[in-house]
Amino acid sequence: MPHRRLRPGEVAVDLPASYDAGLYFIGRIRTPWARREDCPKNSGESQTVCTIKVGARYAEGLRDIETVSHLIVLYFMDEAPRDILLQAPNHYKKPHGAFALRSPARPNPIAHSVVRLLRVDGTRLEVIGLDCRDGTPLLDIKPYFASIDAVADATVGWHADERA
């Protein structure tokens, strides 16, 4: 990991010497954002049409996907720092733990977005609702079920407190 400066209040950790699991990147995500800092702060802010390119070997896994209105897209934020456990994002008043934030900086920088599927063309999916840089590795795609994935009474207490 290249040397970088931590913000005041941030804490980093030494990572283990080896990984516990392996993953297959099943494709790449094409967006207009070349750098992390150009990306929307969260996927809910984005109305930009982006393309998910699924590798040809995984084409059969897309069968019937055109019938799905919304998808959960899991992707690997491959340029994110992995050692910061206490973070002080610029837009929050105080530091918070990595697992209490949606920041890509975390030991396993796996991100997800719920996207609206616009069009399917072979192994290319046009979607709205992504927040990652161009070329981000794709980990998985799942159908979004409003009946089981939406939790109407979910809260993030510290976030509500900071907005008060």
C-alpha positions as CSV (number, residue, x, y, z in Angstrom):
1,M,0.0,0.0,0.0
2,P,1.5,3.4,-1.0
3,H,2.2,5.8,1.8
4,R,-0.6,8.3,2.4
5,R,-1.6,10.7,5.1
6,L,-4.4,9.9,7.4
7,R,-6.9,12.7,8.2
8,P,-7.1,13.9,11.8
9,G,-8.9,11.2,13.9
10,E,-8.3,8.4,11.5
11,V,-6.8,5.1,12.5
12,A,-5.2,2.5,10.3
13,V,-4.4,-1.2,11.0
14,D,-1.7,-3.6,9.8
15,L,-3.4,-6.1,7.5
16,P,-2.8,-9.9,7.5
17,A,0.0,-11.2,5.3
18,S,-2.3,-13.3,3.2
19,Y,-5.9,-13.4,2.0
20,D,-8.6,-15.8,3.2
21,A,-10.6,-16.2,0.0
22,G,-10.4,-15.9,-3.8
23,L,-12.9,-14.2,-6.1
24,Y,-13.6,-14.2,-9.8
25,F,-14.2,-10.9,-11.5
26,I,-17.1,-11.6,-13.8
27,G,-16.8,-8.4,-15.8
28,R,-16.1,-4.7,-15.7
29,I,-18.2,-1.6,-15.1
30,R,-18.0,1.2,-17.6
31,T,-18.7,4.7,-16.2
32,P,-17.7,8.2,-17.2
33,W,-15.7,8.7,-14.1
34,A,-11.9,8.0,-14.4
35,R,-10.9,8.9,-10.9
36,R,-12.4,8.0,-7.5
37,E,-12.8,11.6,-6.6
38,D,-14.9,12.2,-9.8
39,C,-17.5,9.6,-8.7
40,P,-20.8,10.5,-7.1
41,K,-20.7,10.2,-3.3
42,N,-23.3,7.5,-3.4
43,S,-25.2,5.6,-6.0
44,G,-28.5,7.2,-5.1
45,E,-27.1,10.5,-6.4
46,S,-26.4,9.2,-9.9
47,Q,-28.8,9.3,-12.8
48,T,-26.0,8.6,-15.3
49,V,-26.4,5.7,-17.6
50,C,-23.5,3.2,-17.1
51,T,-22.7,-0.1,-18.7
52,I,-22.0,-3.4,-17.0
53,K,-20.0,-5.7,-19.2
54,V,-20.2,-9.3,-18.1
55,G,-17.5,-11.7,-19.4
56,A,-18.6,-14.0,-22.2
57,R,-18.1,-17.2,-20.1
58,Y,-20.8,-15.9,-17.7
59,A,-23.4,-15.2,-20.4
60,E,-25.7,-18.0,-19.4
61,G,-26.0,-16.5,-15.9
62,L,-27.8,-13.5,-17.5
63,R,-30.7,-15.7,-18.7
64,D,-34.1,-13.9,-17.8
65,I,-32.3,-10.9,-16.4
66,E,-34.2,-8.7,-18.8
67,T,-37.3,-9.4,-16.8
68,V,-35.8,-7.8,-13.7
69,S,-36.4,-4.0,-13.1
70,H,-33.7,-3.5,-10.4
71,L,-30.5,-5.3,-9.6
72,I,-28.0,-5.4,-6.8
73,V,-24.6,-5.0,-8.3
74,L,-21.5,-6.0,-6.2
75,Y,-18.2,-4.6,-7.2
76,F,-14.6,-4.4,-6.0
77,M,-13.2,-1.0,-5.3
78,D,-9.7,-2.0,-6.3
79,E,-8.0,1.3,-5.7
80,A,-9.5,1.9,-2.2
81,P,-7.3,1.9,0.9
82,R,-7.8,-1.3,2.9
83,D,-6.2,-0.6,6.2
84,I,-8.2,2.4,7.6
85,L,-10.7,1.3,10.3
86,L,-11.6,4.7,11.8
87,Q,-12.4,7.2,9.1
88,A,-13.0,11.0,9.1
89,P,-14.8,11.7,5.8
90,N,-14.8,15.4,4.9
91,H,-18.6,15.6,4.9
92,Y,-19.1,14.3,8.4
93,K,-18.4,16.0,11.7
94,K,-16.4,13.3,13.4
95,P,-14.6,10.0,12.7
96,H,-16.7,6.8,12.4
97,G,-15.7,3.1,12.1
98,A,-15.3,1.7,8.6
99,F,-18.2,-0.8,9.3
100,A,-20.5,2.0,10.2
101,L,-19.8,3.8,6.9
102,R,-20.5,3.1,3.2
103,S,-17.0,4.4,2.3
104,P,-15.0,2.2,-0.1
105,A,-12.0,2.4,2.3
106,R,-12.3,-0.9,4.3
107,P,-10.5,-4.2,4.7
108,N,-12.5,-5.8,1.9
109,P,-13.5,-2.9,-0.4
110,I,-16.7,-4.6,-1.7
111,A,-19.3,-2.1,-2.7
112,H,-22.9,-2.5,-3.9
113,S,-25.5,-0.5,-5.6
114,V,-29.1,-1.0,-6.4
115,V,-29.5,-0.1,-10.0
116,R,-32.4,0.3,-12.4
117,L,-31.9,-2.0,-15.5
118,L,-32.6,-0.1,-18.7
119,R,-31.5,-2.5,-21.4
120,V,-29.8,-5.8,-22.0
121,D,-27.7,-6.3,-25.2
122,G,-26.0,-9.7,-25.0
123,T,-23.6,-9.5,-22.1
124,R,-24.0,-5.7,-21.8
125,L,-26.4,-4.2,-19.2
126,E,-27.3,-0.5,-19.3
127,V,-28.2,0.7,-15.8
128,I,-28.7,3.8,-13.7
129,G,-27.5,4.1,-10.2
130,L,-23.7,3.4,-10.0
131,D,-21.1,5.4,-8.2
132,C,-17.8,3.7,-9.2
133,R,-14.9,4.7,-11.5
134,D,-14.6,3.4,-15.0
135,G,-13.1,-0.1,-15.2
136,T,-14.2,-1.2,-11.7
137,P,-14.2,-5.0,-11.4
138,L,-17.6,-6.7,-11.2
139,L,-18.1,-9.3,-8.5
140,D,-21.8,-10.3,-8.8
141,I,-25.3,-9.4,-9.9
142,K,-28.4,-10.3,-8.0
143,P,-32.1,-9.4,-8.5
144,Y,-33.4,-6.8,-6.1
145,F,-36.6,-7.9,-4.4
146,A,-38.5,-5.0,-2.8
147,S,-40.3,-7.5,-0.6
148,I,-37.2,-8.8,1.1
149,D,-34.4,-6.3,0.4
150,A,-36.2,-3.1,1.6
151,V,-36.4,-2.5,5.3
152,A,-38.7,0.5,5.9
153,D,-37.7,1.0,9.6
154,A,-33.9,0.7,9.2
155,T,-31.9,3.5,10.9
156,V,-28.3,4.8,11.1
157,G,-28.4,6.6,14.4
158,W,-25.1,8.5,14.1
159,H,-26.1,9.8,10.7
160,A,-29.4,11.2,12.0
161,D,-27.5,12.8,14.9
162,E,-25.0,14.6,12.5
163,R,-27.8,16.0,10.4
164,A,-29.7,17.4,13.3
